[in-house]
C-alpha cells in the first residue's frame, strides 16, 4: 500500500543584497524587489534569480540552513562585470579573399 505524506521543512532566511529595483525570484516565484532582508524559505538548495532592467539577470544557487541567515549578493555590475559571461574570441577568423 502506498500513502502520501507531506513533510513541512524547517525555514531558513535569505538576505538578498542586489541593486535597488531588481526583481527577486526564488524557485521560479517572484518574491519582491531588492534589497530584501529576512526572506523565509524552506531549507535546502534554492535557486535565486535577480533581474535588473539595466544590468540583466543573475542566477545563484544557495544552500539554505535551518534557523540561519544566508547572504545572497549577486553581482549586478552589468555586462562585462566579474560575474558576466567571459568574452570569447571567435572560433575561426574569416578567410581573406584572394589578393588581400
C-alpha positions in Angstrom: 0.0 0.0 0.0 1.3 3.5 -0.9 0.4 6.5 1.1 1.1 10.2 0.6 2.9 12.0 3.4 3.8 15.7 3.3 6.7 17.0 5.4 6.9 20.6 6.3 10.6 21.6 6.1 12.1 24.0 8.7 12.7 27.5 7.4 15.9 29.5 6.9 16.3 33.1 5.9 17.9 34.9 3.0 19.2 38.4 2.8 19.4 39.5 -0.8 21.8 42.4 -1.4 21.3 43.5 -5.0 20.8 46.8 -6.8 17.6 48.6 -5.8 14.8 47.9 -8.2 15.9 44.4 -9.2 13.2 41.8 -9.2 13.9 38.8 -7.0 12.7 35.3 -7.9 13.2 32.2 -5.7 12.4 28.8 -7.1 10.6 30.4 -10.0 8.3 32.6 -7.9 8.6 36.4 -7.8 9.1 37.4 -4.1 9.7 41.2 -4.4 12.3 43.8 -5.2 15.9 44.1 -3.9 17.3 44.7 -1.5 15.4 42.2 0.7 16.0 41.1 4.3 14.9 38.0 6.2 13.1 36.3 3.4 11.8 33.0 4.9 12.3 29.9 2.7 12.4 26.2 3.3 15.8 24.7 3.9 17.7 23.1 1.1 19.3 24.2 -2.2 17.4 27.1 -3.6 17.6 28.9 -6.9 17.7 32.7 -6.6 17.4 34.9 -9.7 17.8 38.6 -9.7 16.6 40.5 -12.7 17.6 44.2 -13.2 16.2 46.2 -16.1 19.6 47.8 -16.8 22.1 45.1 -15.7 20.4 41.9 -16.8 19.8 38.6 -14.9 22.0 36.8 -12.4 21.3 33.3 -11.1 22.7 31.8 -8.0 22.1 28.5 -6.1 22.3 28.9 -2.3 22.2 26.3 0.5 19.6 27.5 3.0 20.1 26.2 6.5 17.6 26.0 9.4 17.5 28.9 11.7 20.3 30.7 9.9 20.5 33.7 7.6 22.3 33.3 4.3 23.7 36.3 2.5 23.0 36.4 -1.3 25.0 39.1 -3.2 24.6 38.5 -6.9 27.0 40.7 -8.9 24.9 43.2 -10.8 27.7 45.3 -12.2 26.3 44.9 -15.7 27.8 43.3 -18.8 31.4 42.7 -18.6 31.3 42.7 -14.7 33.0 39.9 -12.8 30.1 37.6 -13.0 29.2 38.3 -16.6 29.9 35.8 -19.3 33.5 35.7 -20.4 34.4 37.5 -23.7 35.5 34.7 -26.1 37.2 35.1 -29.4 35.6 33.7 -32.5 36.3 30.0 -33.2 37.8 30.9 -36.5 38.8 34.1 -38.4 37.1 35.0 -41.6 39.3 33.9 -44.5 40.9 36.7 -46.5 39.9 36.9 -50.1 42.5 36.3 -52.8 44.7 39.4 -53.3 44.1 40.8 -49.9 
